[in-house]
Amino acid sequence: MFKRTIAVAFVSLSLLAVTACNTVEGAGKDVSSAGRAVSDAADDSK
């Protein structure tokens, strides 16, 4: 039973880690996109 508990905990933590990586990657893309928009707006106002 103890091995099963550890296995379930390991799988759960692995899934959380993968989900967190995808979330951070998506947030990074959003921030990058916003930065490009600000940069383009600054270039247009010159």
Secondary structure, 3 states (H helix, E strand, C coil): CHHHHHHHHHHHHHHHHHHHHHHHHHHHHHHHHHHHHHHHHHHHCC
